[in-house]
Amino acid sequence: MDELISFLKIKSISADEKHVKDCVFASDWIVSYLNKNGVGNAKKLDTKGLPFVFAEISAQGLGQPLDENKETLLYYGHYDVQPAGEKEGWDSNPFIPEIRDGRIFGRGTADDKGQIIAVLEGLFSAIKSGNKLKYNIKILIEGEEEIGSPNVFSLLTENQELLRADFVLVTDSSMKTETPMLTVGLRGIVMMQIKIQNSPTNLHSGLYGGAVLDPAIELSRLLAKMVDLKSEIKIPGIYDDVVELSPAYRKVLAKAMESKKEILENTKARSLSRGNSKYSLGELSSIRPSFNVHSLHSGVPISTQSTIIASHAGAQFSIRTVPNMTIDGVFRAVSNFVDKEIGDKFAYELKIVNKYEPIQFRRTNPIYRRIIDMAKNYWQNPTLFAMSGGSIGIVSDFKKILGMDSILFGLGLPTDNIHGANENFSLDQYERGKAFFEEYFSE
């Protein structure tokens, strides 16, 4: 636990240039942590952005060459975290971890530092106990997952032999309480940024209000037209490439989805989507495309009084994609919609700022068998198959570039509040996770 607390104190916020040194320090911390535990070959892999950390451990033991008679597992995690601030609803400092009510609170506890340390502590326990390892282990820890993994493609392309393995283990995911889950698919994402401009400068609303179109109002109207209260995206062409899942497969996946009651309890939200008769709320947030606005800006900060008509307004929004949808197809549909709606009323710029491809694995994949069989000894219920509404860009790149399938088996819970205030990680899950992975890595 001391190691985890030390790791969590590092403000490795990849989205903030002010924390580049903190991110680099976090990569140095991991190298030191791995080598201190006997790995010896842990090193940084430099990119045009933040470094990755890489290490490998032979099934024959520390310091030995990889065992050609054993499978090789690549473990992936990320050391960067989302931004956080004490004024954003936190009950304690997000970078001074606090333990209360059986949980450890702090940014990165569940996403993804706590899960990384649980897995690696399990691995080191197996080694220190004298257990023979079932696999050669390669470790790859990224520092830019929270900003779209901009350097993953080049890193994987340039280091194919170094990183090649039989399969990948990713724990950057979650399960239900006492119910382990294997994530067999991830939505992709096309995150876009739009800026519309009317006048060259801000105008006095007392002089021109009612005469000059307000970019903030017009942008709000544009965004509202893109989706309805049933979470149906209203942009023509968005659903053209969507392939419907069979009723039988939807029934299998439904077992892992949150109910309306669970969504309300876990999010503390006052209102939910109205949904529709064809899809449950759980399906709308996992196996169907979705639209969200992440930020809106116009004029001056909300705490400042200024009676202006802002010259411009901007927003960042995204469409989560499902298998068979393409990034180009989504952007083309959005571009056509925006052009039709705005016309020549405003000058505007629309661009992609982040993108991931969706991915889906066969639930009959043989790499799942062992982890399913073992999980029932640590959690009360059988393992469920899940489609995640989230995105982990590197997973699709592992498949595309290196031909490697991934096991997505996380220790997080729906109540961890990742990306939000009071992010936390269950200490029980942490300890059980260590014990589980000690056995999993052992022969």
C-alpha positions as CSV (number, residue, x, y, z in Angstrom):
1,M,0.0,0.0,0.0
2,D,2.9,2.4,0.7
3,E,4.1,2.0,-2.9
4,L,0.6,2.7,-4.2
5,I,0.2,5.8,-2.1
6,S,3.6,7.1,-3.3
7,F,2.6,6.5,-6.9
8,L,-0.8,8.2,-6.4
9,K,0.8,11.4,-5.1
10,I,2.4,12.1,-8.5
11,K,0.3,14.6,-10.5
12,S,0.8,12.8,-13.8
13,I,-1.9,14.7,-15.7
14,S,-1.1,14.2,-19.4
15,A,-3.7,16.8,-20.5
16,D,-1.9,19.7,-18.8
17,E,1.4,20.9,-20.1
18,K,2.2,22.2,-16.6
19,H,2.5,18.6,-15.5
20,V,4.9,17.2,-18.2
21,K,7.6,16.9,-15.6
22,D,5.3,15.1,-13.2
23,C,4.4,12.6,-16.0
24,V,8.1,12.0,-16.7
25,F,8.7,11.5,-13.0
26,A,5.9,9.0,-12.9
27,S,7.6,7.0,-15.7
28,D,10.9,7.2,-13.7
29,W,9.0,6.0,-10.6
30,I,7.7,2.9,-12.4
31,V,11.2,2.0,-13.8
32,S,12.6,2.3,-10.3
33,Y,9.7,0.3,-8.8
34,L,10.1,-2.5,-11.3
35,N,13.9,-2.7,-10.9
36,K,13.7,-2.5,-7.1
37,N,11.6,-5.6,-7.3
38,G,14.3,-7.4,-9.1
39,V,13.3,-6.9,-12.8
40,G,16.5,-5.2,-13.7
41,N,15.8,-4.4,-17.3
42,A,12.9,-1.9,-16.9
43,K,13.5,1.1,-19.2
44,K,11.7,4.0,-20.8
45,L,10.8,4.0,-24.5
46,D,10.8,7.5,-25.7
47,T,8.3,9.0,-28.1
48,K,7.5,12.4,-29.5
49,G,5.4,12.9,-26.4
50,L,5.6,11.2,-23.0
51,P,7.6,8.0,-22.5
52,F,6.3,4.5,-22.2
53,V,7.9,2.1,-19.7
54,F,8.8,-1.4,-20.8
55,A,10.2,-4.4,-19.0
56,E,10.2,-8.2,-19.4
57,I,10.4,-11.2,-17.1
58,S,11.2,-14.7,-18.2
59,A,9.1,-17.6,-17.1
60,Q,12.5,-19.1,-16.1
61,G,13.0,-16.4,-13.5
62,L,14.4,-12.9,-13.1
63,G,17.4,-12.2,-15.2
64,Q,16.9,-15.2,-17.5
65,P,16.2,-15.2,-21.2
66,L,12.6,-15.6,-22.3
67,D,11.5,-19.3,-22.2
68,E,10.7,-20.3,-25.8
69,N,8.5,-23.1,-24.5
70,K,6.1,-20.8,-22.7
71,E,3.5,-18.3,-23.9
72,T,4.3,-14.6,-23.6
73,L,1.8,-12.3,-22.0
74,L,2.0,-8.5,-22.5
75,Y,0.5,-6.5,-19.6
76,Y,-0.6,-3.0,-20.4
77,G,-1.6,-0.1,-18.2
78,H,-1.3,3.7,-18.1
79,Y,0.3,6.0,-15.5
80,D,-1.3,9.2,-16.6
81,V,-4.5,10.4,-15.0
82,Q,-7.4,12.8,-15.6
83,P,-7.2,16.4,-14.3
84,A,-8.5,17.0,-10.8
85,G,-9.1,19.9,-8.5
86,E,-10.2,20.2,-4.8
87,K,-12.9,22.7,-5.9
88,E,-14.5,20.3,-8.2
89,G,-16.4,18.3,-5.6
90,W,-13.6,16.4,-3.9
91,D,-13.9,15.7,-0.2
92,S,-10.1,15.5,0.1
93,N,-7.0,16.5,-1.8
94,P,-7.0,14.3,-5.0
95,F,-3.3,13.9,-4.8
96,I,-3.0,13.2,-1.1
97,P,-4.6,9.7,-1.0
98,E,-7.0,9.1,1.9
99,I,-8.3,5.8,3.2
100,R,-11.8,5.8,4.5
101,D,-14.8,3.4,4.5
102,G,-12.7,0.5,3.1
103,R,-11.6,2.5,0.0
104,I,-8.6,4.6,-1.0
105,F,-9.6,8.0,-2.5
106,G,-7.5,10.0,-4.9
107,R,-7.0,10.6,-8.6
108,G,-5.8,7.5,-10.4
109,T,-6.8,5.1,-7.6
110,A,-9.0,3.0,-10.0
111,D,-7.9,4.5,-13.3
112,D,-5.3,3.1,-13.6
113,K,-2.6,3.3,-11.0
114,G,-4.3,1.2,-8.3
115,Q,-5.0,-1.6,-10.8
116,I,-1.4,-1.5,-12.1
117,I,0.1,-1.9,-8.6
118,A,-2.4,-4.7,-7.7
119,V,-1.4,-6.7,-10.7
120,L,2.3,-6.1,-10.3
121,E,2.3,-6.8,-6.6
122,G,0.6,-10.1,-7.4
123,L,3.3,-10.9,-10.0
124,F,6.1,-10.1,-7.5
125,S,4.4,-12.2,-4.8
126,A,4.4,-15.1,-7.2
127,I,8.1,-14.7,-7.9
128,K,9.1,-14.1,-4.3
129,S,7.1,-17.2,-3.2
130,G,9.3,-19.3,-5.5
131,N,6.4,-20.1,-7.9
132,K,7.2,-21.0,-11.4
133,L,5.6,-18.5,-13.8
134,K,3.2,-19.8,-16.4
135,Y,4.1,-17.1,-18.9
136,N,6.9,-14.9,-20.0
137,I,5.8,-11.4,-18.9
138,K,6.2,-8.2,-20.9
139,I,5.1,-5.0,-19.3
140,L,4.1,-1.8,-21.2
141,I,2.9,1.2,-19.2
142,E,1.8,4.3,-21.2
143,G,1.7,8.0,-20.2
144,E,-0.8,9.4,-22.8
145,E,-3.9,7.2,-22.6
146,E,-6.0,10.0,-21.2
147,I,-5.3,12.2,-24.2
148,G,-5.9,9.7,-26.9
149,S,-2.6,7.8,-27.1
150,P,-1.2,10.0,-29.9
151,N,2.1,8.1,-30.0
152,V,0.9,4.5,-29.7
153,F,0.8,3.7,-33.4
154,S,4.4,4.8,-34.0
155,L,5.6,3.1,-30.9
156,L,4.0,-0.3,-31.7
157,T,5.0,0.0,-35.4
158,E,8.7,0.7,-34.5
159,N,9.0,-1.9,-31.7
160,Q,7.1,-4.9,-33.1
161,E,9.5,-7.6,-32.1
162,L,10.2,-6.1,-28.7
163,L,6.5,-5.9,-27.9
164,R,5.2,-9.1,-29.6
165,A,3.4,-11.5,-27.4
166,D,0.8,-14.3,-27.6
167,F,-1.9,-12.1,-26.0
168,V,-2.4,-8.9,-24.0
169,L,-3.7,-8.5,-20.5
170,V,-5.5,-5.1,-19.7
171,T,-6.9,-4.3,-16.3
172,D,-8.1,-0.8,-17.2
173,S,-11.7,-1.8,-16.8
174,S,-14.2,-2.9,-14.2
175,M,-16.6,-5.5,-12.9
176,K,-19.9,-5.6,-11.0
177,T,-19.8,-6.1,-7.2
178,E,-18.9,-9.7,-6.6
179,T,-19.3,-10.4,-10.3
180,P,-16.2,-10.6,-12.5
181,M,-16.5,-9.4,-16.1
182,L,-14.6,-10.0,-19.3
183,T,-14.9,-7.0,-21.7
184,V,-15.2,-8.5,-25.2
185,G,-15.6,-5.2,-27.0
186,L,-15.0,-1.5,-26.8
187,R,-16.6,1.4,-28.4
188,G,-14.5,3.8,-30.5
189,I,-14.6,7.5,-30.3
190,V,-14.5,10.5,-32.7
191,M,-13.9,13.6,-30.6
192,M,-14.4,16.8,-32.5
193,Q,-14.0,20.5,-31.9
194,I,-16.1,23.2,-33.4
195,K,-15.7,27.0,-33.4
196,I,-18.2,29.4,-35.0
197,Q,-17.6,33.1,-35.4
198,N,-19.9,36.0,-36.4
199,S,-18.3,39.4,-35.7
200,P,-14.6,40.1,-35.5
201,T,-14.8,41.3,-31.9
202,N,-17.2,41.1,-29.0
203,L,-20.2,43.5,-29.3
204,H,-22.3,45.5,-26.8
205,S,-25.5,43.5,-26.1
206,G,-27.3,46.8,-25.3
207,L,-26.6,48.2,-28.7
208,Y,-26.9,45.1,-30.9
209,G,-28.8,42.5,-28.8
210,G,-31.8,41.4,-31.0
211,A,-30.1,42.5,-34.2
212,V,-26.9,40.4,-34.4
213,L,-27.1,36.6,-34.1
214,D,-25.4,35.3,-31.0
215,P,-22.9,32.6,-31.7
216,A,-23.4,31.0,-28.3
217,I,-27.1,30.6,-28.9
218,E,-26.7,29.3,-32.4
219,L,-24.0,26.8,-31.4
220,S,-26.3,25.6,-28.6
221,R,-29.1,25.1,-31.1
222,L,-26.7,23.2,-33.5
223,L,-25.6,20.8,-30.8
224,A,-29.1,20.3,-29.5
225,K,-30.2,19.3,-33.1
226,M,-27.6,16.5,-33.1
227,V,-29.3,14.3,-30.5
228,D,-32.7,13.9,-29.0
229,L,-33.9,13.2,-25.5
230,K,-34.0,9.5,-26.3
231,S,-30.3,9.5,-27.0
232,E,-30.9,9.0,-30.7
233,I,-28.3,10.8,-32.8
234,K,-30.2,12.9,-35.4
235,I,-27.2,13.4,-37.8
236,P,-28.2,11.8,-41.2
237,G,-25.9,8.9,-42.1
238,I,-24.5,8.1,-38.6
239,Y,-26.3,4.7,-38.3
240,D,-25.6,3.7,-41.9
241,D,-22.8,1.3,-41.0
242,V,-24.1,0.1,-37.7
243,V,-24.6,-3.7,-37.5
244,E,-27.3,-4.9,-35.2
245,L,-26.3,-7.6,-32.7
246,S,-28.4,-10.8,-32.6
247,P,-31.1,-11.0,-30.0
248,A,-29.2,-14.0,-28.4
249,Y,-26.0,-12.1,-28.1
250,R,-27.8,-9.0,-26.7
251,K,-29.3,-11.3,-24.0
252,V,-25.8,-12.6,-23.0
253,L,-24.4,-9.0,-22.8
254,A,-27.5,-7.7,-20.9
255,K,-26.4,-9.7,-17.8
256,A,-23.4,-7.4,-17.3
257,M,-25.3,-4.1,-18.0
258,E,-26.4,-1.7,-15.3
259,S,-30.1,-1.4,-14.7
260,K,-31.8,2.0,-14.6
261,K,-31.8,1.8,-10.8
262,E,-28.1,0.9,-10.7
263,I,-27.3,3.8,-13.1
264,L,-29.1,6.2,-10.8
265,E,-27.4,4.9,-7.7
266,N,-23.9,4.8,-9.2
267,T,-24.0,8.2,-10.9
268,K,-26.2,10.1,-8.4
269,A,-27.7,11.8,-11.6
270,R,-31.0,13.5,-11.3
271,S,-32.1,12.7,-14.9
272,L,-31.5,9.9,-17.3
273,S,-32.1,9.5,-21.0
274,R,-35.7,8.8,-21.9
275,G,-34.4,5.8,-23.9
276,N,-36.7,4.0,-26.3
277,S,-38.5,0.7,-26.7
278,K,-35.8,-1.0,-28.8
279,Y,-32.8,-0.5,-26.5
280,S,-32.3,-0.5,-22.7
281,L,-30.3,2.3,-21.1
282,G,-27.5,-0.2,-20.6
283,E,-27.4,-0.9,-24.3
284,L,-27.5,2.7,-25.2
285,S,-24.4,3.2,-23.1
286,S,-22.5,0.2,-24.5
287,I,-23.5,-1.3,-27.8
288,R,-25.0,1.7,-29.5
289,P,-23.4,4.9,-30.8
290,S,-23.8,7.9,-28.4
291,F,-23.3,11.7,-28.6
292,N,-22.0,13.9,-25.8
293,V,-20.8,17.5,-25.4
294,H,-17.7,17.7,-23.2
295,S,-17.1,21.5,-23.1
296,L,-18.8,24.7,-24.2
297,H,-17.2,28.2,-24.2
298,S,-18.3,31.6,-25.3
299,G,-17.5,35.1,-24.0
300,V,-16.0,35.6,-20.5
301,P,-15.8,33.3,-17.5
302,I,-19.2,32.6,-15.9
303,S,-18.1,34.4,-12.7
304,T,-17.5,37.6,-14.6
305,Q,-20.2,40.1,-15.4
306,S,-19.9,41.4,-19.0
307,T,-22.9,42.3,-21.2
308,I,-21.5,41.2,-24.5
309,I,-22.5,39.3,-27.6
310,A,-19.4,37.1,-27.9
311,S,-17.7,37.2,-31.3
312,H,-17.4,33.4,-31.3
313,A,-18.4,30.2,-29.5
314,G,-16.8,26.8,-29.3
315,A,-17.5,23.3,-28.2
316,Q,-15.8,19.9,-27.9
317,F,-18.1,16.9,-28.5
318,S,-17.8,13.3,-29.4
319,I,-19.6,10.4,-31.0
320,R,-18.9,7.0,-29.5
321,T,-18.8,4.4,-32.3
322,V,-19.5,0.7,-32.5
323,P,-17.9,-2.0,-34.7
324,N,-18.2,-1.4,-38.4
325,M,-18.5,2.4,-38.0
326,T,-15.5,4.3,-39.4
327,I,-13.9,7.5,-38.3
328,D,-14.0,8.9,-41.8
329,G,-17.7,8.0,-42.2
330,V,-18.6,9.7,-38.9
331,F,-16.7,12.9,-39.6
332,R,-18.2,13.1,-43.1
333,A,-21.7,12.8,-41.7
334,V,-21.0,15.5,-39.0
335,S,-19.3,17.8,-41.5
336,N,-22.3,17.6,-43.9
337,F,-24.7,18.2,-41.1
338,V,-22.8,21.3,-39.8
339,D,-22.4,22.7,-43.3
340,K,-26.1,22.4,-44.0
341,E,-27.2,23.9,-40.6
342,I,-24.7,26.8,-40.5
343,G,-24.4,27.6,-44.2
344,D,-22.9,31.0,-44.6
345,K,-24.4,32.5,-41.4
346,F,-21.1,32.1,-39.6
347,A,-17.5,31.3,-40.3
348,Y,-16.7,28.0,-38.7
349,E,-14.0,25.4,-38.2
350,L,-14.6,21.7,-37.4
351,K,-11.8,19.3,-36.7
352,I,-11.1,15.9,-35.1
353,V,-9.0,16.2,-31.9
354,N,-9.1,12.6,-30.8
355,K,-10.1,9.2,-32.4
356,Y,-10.1,5.5,-31.5
357,E,-11.4,2.6,-33.6
358,P,-14.0,0.3,-32.0
359,I,-13.1,-3.3,-31.5
360,Q,-14.9,-6.6,-30.7
361,F,-13.4,-10.0,-29.8
362,R,-15.0,-13.5,-30.0
363,R,-16.2,-14.5,-26.5
364,T,-15.2,-18.1,-27.4
365,N,-11.5,-17.0,-27.6
366,P,-9.5,-19.7,-25.8
367,I,-7.3,-17.0,-24.0
368,Y,-10.4,-16.3,-21.8
369,R,-10.8,-19.9,-20.5
370,R,-8.2,-19.8,-17.7
371,I,-9.2,-16.4,-16.3
372,I,-12.9,-17.4,-16.3
373,D,-12.1,-20.7,-14.4
374,M,-10.0,-19.0,-11.8
375,A,-12.2,-16.0,-11.2
376,K,-15.0,-18.1,-9.6
377,N,-12.6,-18.9,-6.7
378,Y,-12.2,-15.2,-5.8
379,W,-15.7,-13.7,-6.5
380,Q,-19.1,-15.1,-5.7
381,N,-20.6,-15.1,-9.2
382,P,-19.7,-16.5,-12.6
383,T,-17.8,-14.3,-15.0
384,L,-20.1,-12.2,-17.3
385,F,-19.3,-11.0,-20.8
386,A,-19.5,-7.2,-21.4
387,M,-19.3,-4.7,-24.1
388,S,-17.8,-1.5,-22.7
389,G,-19.0,1.9,-23.7
390,G,-15.6,3.3,-23.1
391,S,-12.5,3.3,-25.4
392,I,-8.9,2.1,-25.0
393,G,-7.2,3.0,-28.3
394,I,-4.2,0.9,-27.9
395,V,-6.3,-2.3,-27.7
396,S,-7.4,-1.9,-31.4
397,D,-3.8,-1.1,-32.3
398,F,-2.5,-4.2,-30.6
399,K,-4.8,-6.2,-32.9
400,K,-4.2,-4.1,-36.0
401,I,-0.4,-3.8,-35.8
402,L,0.7,-6.9,-33.9
403,G,-2.2,-9.3,-34.4
404,M,-2.7,-9.7,-30.6
405,D,-6.0,-10.3,-28.9
406,S,-6.6,-8.8,-25.5
407,I,-8.1,-9.9,-22.2
408,L,-9.8,-7.0,-20.6
409,F,-10.4,-8.0,-17.0
410,G,-10.5,-5.2,-14.5
411,L,-10.8,-4.9,-10.7
412,G,-12.7,-1.6,-10.7
413,L,-16.3,-1.2,-9.5
414,P,-19.1,1.0,-10.8
415,T,-18.9,3.1,-7.7
416,D,-15.2,4.1,-8.3
417,N,-16.2,7.3,-10.0
418,I,-13.3,7.3,-12.4
419,H,-12.8,10.7,-14.2
420,G,-14.9,12.3,-11.5
421,A,-14.5,13.8,-8.1
422,N,-13.8,11.4,-5.2
423,E,-12.4,8.7,-7.5
424,N,-11.7,5.7,-5.3
425,F,-10.7,2.0,-5.3
426,S,-12.0,-0.7,-3.0
427,L,-9.3,-2.0,-0.7
428,D,-11.0,-5.4,-0.8
429,Q,-10.8,-5.4,-4.6
430,Y,-7.1,-4.4,-4.4
431,E,-6.2,-7.2,-2.0
432,R,-8.3,-9.8,-3.9
433,G,-6.8,-8.6,-7.1
434,K,-3.2,-9.1,-5.8
435,A,-4.1,-12.7,-4.7
436,F,-5.9,-13.5,-7.9
437,F,-3.0,-12.3,-10.2
438,E,-0.4,-14.1,-8.0
439,E,-2.2,-17.3,-8.9
440,Y,-2.9,-16.3,-12.5
441,F,0.8,-15.7,-13.2
442,S,1.9,-18.9,-11.4
443,E,2.1,-22.3,-13.2
